Amino acid sequence: MARIPYAPPENPGADHSLNLFRMLAHSPPTLAGFGKLGGALLQDGTLDPRLRELAIVRVGLLAGAEYEVEKHTVIARAMGLSDAEIAALKAGADSDALDDAGRAVRALADELFHGIRASDAALAAVQRHLDHRQVVELVVTIGFYGLVCRVLETLGVDKEVRS
């Protein structure tokens, strides 16, 4: 249950179909910036969408953010991740279903979720698979979705009711 009410209907964005955006509509400038950065990561990046979604789902699982995990598991499947690859993202799961790039992304997501600076080894592992632009996009994606999870969990954003 939401810990503060959703934005009033007169706020720009308060009529959005996603409750996350309805909550962020309390601050129209925040919602606008959030939408721009999220859109850039999801639509304008060069990072392989499979790796992007792997990182997002991993962050959601680490955060215990069911809303985020549910939304992005659907997207991950649409981007071609298998059920075995998605299962390998769960805490304590064997990561054998992931290829080398997937394991490197999972490890980087873990380090950045639990700390601010990734180790040299974790950064070098993703650099074996990604160019500099993609590394930047991956680090920003992990950080952004950590923010998303904090908003969802702290403000108690409800899952949308399906009709």
Secondary structure, DSSP 8 states (H G I E B T S, - for coil): --SS----TTSTTTT-SSHHHHHHTTSHHHHHHHHHHHHHHHHS--S-HHHHHHHHHHHHHHHT-HHHHHHHHHHHHHTT--HHHHHTTSTT--GGGS-HHHHHHHHHHHHHHH-SS--HHHHHHHHTT--HHHHHHHHHHHHHHHHHHHHHHHHT-------
